[in-house]
Amino acid sequence: MPTEVILPKVDMDMTHGTIATWHVAEGETVEKGAPLFDIETDKAAMEVEAPATGTLHHVTAPEGSVVAIGAPVAWIYASDEAVGAAPEGAMPSVEPEVPVELHETPPDAAPDEMRDETTGPRATPKARHAARAAGVDLGAVRGSGPSGRIQFADIAPPASETATAPHSGPLHVTSLTKGSGTPIVLIHGFGDDGQTWAPLLAALPTGHPSHRIDLPGHGRSPRRHLTGFAALAAEIRACFDALNLDRAHVIGHSLGGALALALADTRPRKIASLTLIAPAGLGPDINGTVLNGIARATRSDSLAPWLRQLTADPDTVTDAYAHLAFAARSDPALRAAQRQIADALFPDSTQTMDLTAALHRVTCPTRIVWGRSDAVLPWRHALRAPGNVALHLFDNTGHLPQIERSQEIASLLATWL
């Protein structure tokens, strides 16, 4: 029987992946363990190895296809196996609904161009994008990847050259338009990105558009130099205003929780409900060692130990997840921007913002969700909330309840949605 090639799950909240590049054409031979194809997720790109030695046939997912985890994308036949009709299940991959992004990707970063490897040297899609943006000739670059393939790190300039460069433009927002219900606006925490909301969004009732904001210096937002929390809150407020929403359910995690609270304090008539997940801004204590460890990490194996402190169960963060998480942080300018934000907001492992008074002023339905095993922010900060704010504490839960307790939090949110 031929060996089925499936799309692997390399990210704990990954449901689909995009086939970015095939390294082996249909009809060509491949050795077990050799690079077979690249997949891209919202967080990163990763190379997938061939599960067997043989000849590749019945490719169902060409480059650019979006495929569900576990779906077959091709079959590998051993040298003594006859190649007949496509096996059962060899159906063309179907691309799901594509998120509508508020700020379009520039034309020079179009997905089809990023994945074009028919001409020129072999390079990852991210490396091709970086080369175009920097005006670098790929033909003059020596690749450090498998078989000499050019990686993003081969293109990116050192942090000293990129961290101080001016960056302008609006914050990046990923918008999913599904239904006509009151929209949901989500603001992630320090060192994270919009993908942290994937498990929670998957568990929420349908019919509500959602808008995931990338903080400055995070995800695909500009790398800005921030002077303090007030400047950061102003950025979020301007981004929220640009969405032009009549009302919205706002959900924030960690630093994003503090920003969500600041937003509710200045736009009270626009906020239908407020959910703060392990929010910053309710006390001076913070585990700066963990934050700085994440911001400083320059390799996946130095990032993994810090990521494992974010959850109550360290085994939740696998080596594969850490690899992908670092790939999303491979841009030195991003890491430099986050170190600057950490220095501005959390000097000497202390929170510089105090939003307790703002929490007492909130008039919309508000709840705080926290894990009792949070190693970053003490859950007892929640006890500063007034009596009209609901408090939900989860045992055996760390700093990422939106991932660790997505189903339970979705059930709570459903009462307001």
C-alpha positions as a printed NumPy array, in Angstrom:
array([[  0.   ,   0.   ,   0.   ],
       [  1.301,   3.495,  -0.794],
       [  2.181,   5.792,   2.113],
       [ -0.343,   8.536,   2.69 ],
       [  1.083,  12.027,   3.104],
       [ -1.077,  14.121,   5.428],
       [ -0.921,  17.675,   6.695],
       [  0.591,  17.389,  10.213],
       [ -0.473,  19.337,  13.271],
       [  2.552,  21.307,  14.377],
       [  0.741,  24.051,  16.309],
       [ -1.522,  23.328,  19.292],
       [ -4.307,  25.561,  17.967],
       [ -3.798,  24.856,  14.267],
       [ -6.815,  23.648,  12.259],
       [ -5.686,  24.392,   8.675],
       [ -2.436,  25.068,   6.862],
       [ -1.456,  26.468,   3.477],
       [  0.737,  24.459,   1.106],
       [  3.385,  27.076,   0.365],
       [  5.92 ,  25.1  ,  -1.691],
       [  6.395,  21.552,  -2.958],
       [ 10.068,  20.537,  -2.984],
       [  9.316,  17.377,  -4.977],
       [  7.261,  17.325,  -8.17 ],
       [  4.695,  14.616,  -8.878],
       [  6.48 ,  11.615, -10.413],
       [  9.817,  12.396,  -8.769],
       [ 11.484,  10.2  ,  -6.147],
       [ 12.083,  11.295,  -2.577],
       [ 14.024,   9.851,   0.37 ],
       [ 12.408,   9.399,   3.772],
       [ 13.212,  12.427,   5.932],
       [ 13.987,  14.7  ,   2.969],
       [ 12.092,  18.023,   2.614],
       [  8.773,  17.317,   0.887],
       [  6.73 ,  20.509,   1.177],
       [  6.355,  23.698,   3.245],
       [  3.242,  24.659,   5.157],
       [  2.273,  28.101,   6.38 ],
       [ -0.014,  28.97 ,   9.296],
       [ -1.001,  32.311,  10.771],
       [  2.098,  32.047,  12.955],
       [  4.865,  30.665,  10.808],
       [  6.124,  28.521,   7.971],
       [  7.547,  25.022,   8.478],
       [  9.145,  22.346,   6.355],
       [  7.514,  18.888,   6.315],
       [  9.651,  15.798,   5.686],
       [  8.742,  12.811,   3.545],
       [  7.321,   9.963,   5.665],
       [  8.707,   7.278,   3.328],
       [ 11.066,   6.63 ,   0.435],
       [  9.538,   6.286,  -3.021],
       [  7.854,   8.187,  -5.835],
       [  5.359,  10.998,  -5.257],
       [  1.946,  10.601,  -6.913],
       [ -1.661,  11.822,  -6.687],
       [ -0.898,  15.3  ,  -5.308],
       [ -4.27 ,  16.708,  -4.239],
       [ -3.106,  20.063,  -2.855],
       [ -1.12 ,  22.295,  -5.207],
       [  0.806,  25.279,  -3.901],
       [ -1.545,  27.841,  -2.385],
       [ -4.129,  25.274,  -1.246],
       [ -5.548,  25.589,   2.286],
       [ -5.89 ,  22.11 ,   3.783],
       [ -7.421,  20.79 ,   7.008],
       [ -5.136,  19.084,   9.521],
       [ -4.948,  15.349,   8.852],
       [ -6.18 ,  15.613,   5.272],
       [ -4.199,  13.636,   2.652],
       [ -2.247,  15.784,   0.216],
       [ -0.356,  13.076,  -1.755],
       [  0.809,   9.443,  -1.726],
       [  4.315,   7.967,  -1.906],
       [  4.717,   4.643,  -3.761],
       [  7.589,   2.257,  -3.069],
       [  9.696,   1.105,  -6.013],
       [  7.89 ,  -2.271,  -6.178],
       [  4.361,  -0.825,  -6.018],
       [  2.256,  -0.317,  -9.117],
       [  0.706,   3.112,  -9.511],
       [ -2.958,   2.863, -10.377],
       [ -5.989,   5.048,  -9.813],
       [ -5.91 ,   7.592,  -7.047],
       [ -6.638,   6.034,  -3.623],
       [ -9.958,   6.648,  -1.961],
       [ -9.954,  10.072,  -0.352],
       [ -7.747,  11.644,  -3.011],
       [-10.13 ,  14.543,  -3.529],
       [ -8.954,  18.05 ,  -4.408],
       [ -8.438,  20.223,  -1.356],
       [-11.116,  22.838,  -0.749],
       [-10.08 ,  26.243,   0.516],
       [-12.226,  27.457,   3.456],
       [-13.534,  30.957,   3.846],
       [-10.596,  33.375,   3.779],
       [-10.418,  36.052,   6.491],
       [-11.066,  39.589,   5.26 ],
       [ -8.216,  41.761,   6.476],
       [ -8.906,  45.387,   7.285],
       [ -5.471,  46.428,   6.021],
       [ -4.644,  44.606,   2.814],
       [ -1.259,  42.99 ,   2.295],
       [  0.815,  45.15 ,  -0.057],
       [  0.804,  44.02 ,  -3.704],
       [  4.489,  43.106,  -3.513],
       [  3.63 ,  40.557,  -0.808],
       [  0.865,  38.814,  -2.733],
       [  0.659,  35.114,  -1.775],
       [  1.055,  33.885,  -5.355],
       [  4.262,  35.861,  -5.754],
       [  5.586,  34.705,  -2.409],
       [  5.145,  31.087,  -3.402],
       [  6.615,  31.323,  -6.886],
       [  9.726,  29.163,  -6.993],
       [  9.65 ,  28.307, -10.679],
       [ 12.475,  30.738, -11.418],
       [ 15.565,  31.841,  -9.564],
       [ 17.177,  30.299,  -6.477],
       [ 15.195,  28.258,  -3.962],
       [ 13.884,  30.373,  -1.091],
       [ 11.118,  30.311,   1.494],
       [  8.075,  32.531,   0.843],
       [  9.   ,  34.736,   3.805],
       [ 12.541,  35.149,   2.464],
       [ 11.227,  36.132,  -0.989],
       [  8.93 ,  38.736,   0.583],
       [ 11.785,  40.159,   2.68 ],
       [ 14.093,  40.252,  -0.346],
       [ 11.54 ,  42.186,  -2.42 ],
       [ 10.936,  44.647,   0.428],
       [ 14.685,  45.212,   0.901],
       [ 15.556,  45.219,  -2.799],
       [ 17.875,  42.235,  -2.354],
       [ 18.85 ,  40.058,  -5.342],
       [ 18.271,  36.46 ,  -4.234],
       [ 20.859,  35.324,  -6.749],
       [ 23.533,  37.01 ,  -4.622],
       [ 22.413,  35.386,  -1.347],
       [ 23.876,  32.149,  -0.006],
       [ 21.106,  30.118,   1.634],
       [ 21.563,  28.46 ,   5.013],
       [ 18.573,  26.099,   4.74 ],
       [ 18.326,  22.507,   3.491],
       [ 19.923,  22.038,   0.066],
       [ 21.065,  25.671,   0.157],
       [ 17.519,  27.07 ,   0.372],
       [ 17.426,  30.762,   1.317],
       [ 15.779,  31.41 ,   4.704],
       [ 14.32 ,  34.623,   6.09 ],
       [ 17.316,  34.966,   8.434],
       [ 19.586,  35.079,   5.365],
       [ 17.777,  38.254,   4.225],
       [ 16.891,  40.089,   7.44 ],
       [ 19.356,  42.796,   8.508],
       [ 20.697,  42.83 ,  12.076],
       [ 18.494,  44.256,  14.814],
       [ 20.758,  47.298,  15.11 ],
       [ 19.872,  48.228,  11.535],
       [ 16.124,  47.615,  11.767],
       [ 14.994,  48.424,  15.286],
       [ 15.561,  52.171,  14.904],
       [ 14.108,  52.461,  11.396],
       [ 10.953,  54.611,  11.164],
       [  7.712,  52.693,  10.821],
       [  4.334,  54.197,  10.065],
       [  0.844,  53.182,   9.073],
       [ -2.153,  51.769,  10.929],
       [ -2.119,  48.723,  13.166],
       [ -2.857,  45.431,  11.465],
       [ -6.347,  44.007,  11.973],
       [ -7.573,  40.607,  10.833],
       [-11.342,  40.732,  10.358],
       [-13.652,  37.754,   9.919],
       [-17.064,  38.768,   8.624],
       [-19.53 ,  36.081,   9.643],
       [-23.092,  37.131,  10.4  ],
       [-24.739,  40.331,  11.507],
       [-24.467,  40.033,  15.297],
       [-22.654,  42.522,  17.502],
       [-18.958,  42.351,  16.516],
       [-16.223,  41.001,  18.776],
       [-12.932,  42.914,  19.118],
       [ -9.942,  40.986,  20.524],
       [ -6.685,  42.474,  21.845],
       [ -3.809,  40.066,  22.579],
       [ -1.072,  40.39 ,  25.181],
       [  2.631,  41.183,  25.185],
       [  4.789,  38.872,  23.069],
       [  1.746,  37.202,  21.52 ],
       [ -0.276,  37.763,  18.35 ],
       [ -3.835,  37.411,  17.074],
       [ -3.514,  33.652,  16.657],
       [ -3.849,  33.244,  20.436],
       [ -7.61 ,  33.695,  19.952],
       [ -8.073,  30.783,  17.521],
       [ -9.256,  28.192,  20.114],
       [-11.692,  30.645,  21.717],
       [-13.116,  31.879,  18.406],
       [-13.621,  28.296,  17.274],
       [-15.695,  27.623,  20.411],
       [-17.821,  30.797,  20.296],
       [-21.331,  30.921,  18.823],
       [-21.405,  31.822,  15.134],
       [-23.022,  34.914,  13.706],
       [-20.669,  37.544,  15.144],
       [-17.984,  39.269,  13.068],
       [-14.605,  39.374,  14.824],
       [-11.667,  41.771,  14.613],
       [ -8.234,  40.736,  15.958],
       [ -5.872,  43.658,  16.554],
       [ -2.091,  43.154,  16.409],
       [ -0.337,  45.391,  18.95 ],
       [  2.481,  47.662,  17.728],
       [  5.666,  45.639,  17.459],
       [  3.668,  42.4  ,  17.259],
       [  2.387,  40.235,  14.415],
       [  2.059,  42.279,  11.236],
       [  1.659,  45.684,  12.883],
       [  4.333,  48.396,  12.521],
       [  7.388,  48.258,  14.803],
       [  6.918,  51.503,  16.711],
       [  8.934,  53.106,  19.512],
       [  6.476,  53.599,  22.377],
       [  6.962,  56.073,  25.2  ],
       [  4.524,  54.47 ,  27.626],
       [  1.095,  52.981,  28.209],
       [ -0.798,  56.158,  27.276],
       [  0.787,  56.155,  23.816],
       [ -0.048,  52.469,  23.366],
       [ -3.663,  53.007,  24.486],
       [ -3.968,  55.865,  21.985],
       [ -2.863,  53.507,  19.188],
       [ -5.532,  50.961,  20.156],
       [ -8.191,  53.659,  20.448],
       [ -7.383,  54.981,  16.965],
       [ -7.509,  51.445,  15.549],
       [-10.855,  50.757,  17.239],
       [-12.295,  54.029,  15.925],
       [-11.172,  53.122,  12.399],
       [-13.324,  49.978,  12.571],
       [-16.344,  52.304,  12.728],
       [-18.433,  49.938,  14.874],
       [-21.664,  51.028,  16.539],
       [-21.032,  48.665,  19.464],
       [-18.71 ,  45.748,  20.166],
       [-17.96 ,  43.017,  22.675],
       [-14.32 ,  43.653,  23.645],
       [-12.032,  40.876,  24.915],
       [ -8.483,  41.52 ,  26.076],
       [ -5.73 ,  39.271,  27.447],
       [ -2.883,  40.353,  29.735],
       [ -1.522,  43.655,  28.355],
       [ -4.445,  43.513,  25.913],
       [ -6.76 ,  43.344,  28.939],
       [ -5.356,  46.618,  30.262],
       [ -5.803,  48.154,  26.816],
       [ -9.368,  46.828,  26.549],
       [-10.156,  48.408,  29.917],
       [ -8.625,  51.725,  28.839],
       [-10.72 ,  51.55 ,  25.675],
       [-13.926,  50.937,  27.649],
       [-13.048,  53.895,  29.866],
       [-12.841,  56.263,  26.882],
       [-15.468,  54.759,  24.564],
       [-18.138,  53.594,  27.065],
       [-21.105,  53.926,  24.687],
       [-19.372,  51.709,  22.136],
       [-18.707,  48.749,  24.445],
       [-21.489,  46.138,  24.673],
       [-19.503,  43.967,  27.12 ],
       [-15.966,  43.699,  28.452],
       [-14.068,  40.461,  29.145],
       [-10.649,  40.787,  30.768],
       [ -8.514,  37.627,  30.739],
       [ -5.613,  37.771,  33.221],
       [ -5.482,  41.544,  32.679],
       [ -2.49 ,  43.749,  33.374],
       [ -2.951,  47.108,  35.062],
       [ -4.542,  46.021,  38.36 ],
       [ -1.396,  45.829,  40.485],
       [  2.346,  46.494,  40.316],
       [  3.52 ,  42.866,  40.333],
       [  4.545,  41.126,  37.117],
       [  6.995,  38.342,  36.304],
       [  9.425,  40.405,  34.277],
       [ 11.832,  37.477,  34.05 ],
       [  9.378,  35.545,  31.886],
       [  8.534,  38.563,  29.703],
       [ 12.184,  39.432,  29.148],
       [ 13.02 ,  35.79 ,  28.504],
       [ 10.444,  35.651,  25.716],
       [ 11.544,  38.989,  24.259],
       [ 15.263,  38.095,  24.35 ],
       [ 15.082,  34.551,  22.982],
       [ 16.983,  34.214,  19.699],
       [ 16.413,  30.456,  19.212],
       [ 13.448,  28.147,  19.6  ],
       [ 15.192,  26.062,  22.275],
       [ 15.801,  29.164,  24.401],
       [ 12.209,  30.324,  23.866],
       [ 10.548,  27.025,  24.812],
       [ 11.319,  27.094,  28.587],
       [  9.751,  30.553,  28.898],
       [  6.665,  29.583,  26.894],
       [  6.165,  26.581,  29.175],
       [  5.786,  28.932,  32.135],
       [  2.691,  30.443,  30.526],
       [  0.536,  27.335,  31.03 ],
       [ -0.287,  25.242,  34.089],
       [  0.701,  22.088,  32.192],
       [  4.169,  22.589,  30.637],
       [  3.571,  19.654,  28.278],
       [  1.003,  21.817,  26.479],
       [  3.917,  23.629,  24.812],
       [  5.613,  21.049,  22.587],
       [  8.974,  21.49 ,  20.873],
       [  7.142,  21.765,  17.551],
       [  4.943,  24.544,  18.925],
       [  8.002,  26.379,  20.269],
       [  9.646,  26.02 ,  16.853],
       [  6.674,  27.625,  15.137],
       [  6.343,  30.301,  17.81 ],
       [  9.95 ,  31.3  ,  17.276],
       [  9.587,  31.234,  13.493],
       [  6.884,  33.88 ,  13.939],
       [  9.413,  35.884,  15.978],
       [ 12.39 ,  35.396,  13.67 ],
       [ 12.395,  39.068,  12.605],
       [ 15.091,  40.79 ,  14.736],
       [ 13.223,  44.1  ,  14.391],
       [ 10.128,  42.55 ,  15.983],
       [ 12.124,  41.25 ,  18.94 ],
       [ 13.889,  44.6  ,  19.353],
       [ 10.549,  46.424,  19.292],
       [  9.147,  44.133,  21.968],
       [ 12.193,  44.6  ,  24.19 ],
       [ 11.65 ,  48.352,  23.936],
       [  7.958,  47.964,  24.842],
       [  8.869,  45.799,  27.844],
       [ 11.372,  48.428,  29.017],
       [  8.779,  51.196,  28.632],
       [  5.843,  49.425,  30.315],
       [  7.472,  47.03 ,  32.791],
       [ 10.724,  48.564,  34.078],
       [ 12.273,  46.742,  37.023],
       [  9.605,  44.007,  36.667],
       [  6.92 ,  46.502,  37.662],
       [  3.706,  47.491,  35.912],
       [  3.75 ,  51.227,  35.279],
       [  0.008,  51.511,  34.613],
       [ -2.773,  51.385,  37.221],
       [ -6.271,  50.966,  35.791],
       [ -8.067,  50.141,  39.026],
       [ -9.981,  53.441,  38.961],
       [-10.99 ,  52.801,  35.338],
       [-12.336,  49.381,  36.312],
       [-14.534,  51.044,  38.949],
       [-15.882,  53.46 ,  36.323],
       [-16.919,  50.803,  33.779],
       [-20.685,  50.64 ,  33.274],
       [-21.035,  47.833,  30.704],
       [-21.336,  44.148,  31.717],
       [-17.776,  43.185,  32.726],
       [-16.1  ,  39.967,  33.79 ],
       [-12.576,  39.005,  34.765],
       [-11.224,  35.535,  33.97 ],
       [ -8.029,  34.307,  35.609],
       [ -6.069,  31.104,  36.182],
       [ -5.049,  30.333,  39.762],
       [ -1.715,  28.973,  38.469],
       [ -0.801,  32.132,  36.548],
       [  2.99 ,  32.556,  36.785],
       [  3.047,  35.953,  35.065],
       [  0.363,  38.054,  36.756],
       [ -1.025,  37.257,  40.248],
       [ -4.715,  36.373,  40.09 ],
       [ -5.26 ,  38.201,  43.393],
       [ -5.044,  41.46 ,  41.458],
       [ -8.641,  40.657,  40.436],
       [ -9.762,  41.271,  44.005],
       [ -9.427,  45.001,  43.305],
       [-12.544,  44.81 ,  41.126],
       [-15.826,  46.334,  42.345],
       [-18.792,  44.138,  43.213],
       [-20.569,  44.614,  39.884],
       [-17.711,  42.901,  37.996],
       [-18.028,  39.108,  37.679],
       [-14.937,  37.104,  38.633],
       [-14.171,  33.613,  37.255],
       [-11.133,  31.767,  38.656],
       [-10.008,  28.479,  37.089],
       [ -7.918,  25.89 ,  38.904],
       [ -4.987,  24.233,  37.09 ],
       [ -4.894,  27.122,  34.625],
       [ -1.961,  29.4  ,  33.838],
       [ -1.598,  32.697,  32.042],
       [ -3.405,  31.549,  28.876],
       [ -7.007,  30.736,  29.873],
       [ -8.182,  31.584,  26.337],
       [ -6.23 ,  28.493,  25.201],
       [ -6.318,  26.323,  28.32 ],
       [-10.021,  26.939,  29.063],
       [-11.405,  28.013,  25.7  ],
       [-14.597,  25.972,  25.964],
       [-15.471,  27.23 ,  29.446],
       [-14.796,  30.859,  28.538],
       [-16.84 ,  30.491,  25.344],
       [-19.764,  29.252,  27.454],
       [-19.468,  32.321,  29.671],
       [-19.334,  34.66 ,  26.679],
       [-22.326,  32.985,  25.059],
       [-24.588,  34.443,  27.767],
       [-23.739,  37.933,  26.507],
       [-23.413,  37.19 ,  22.799]])
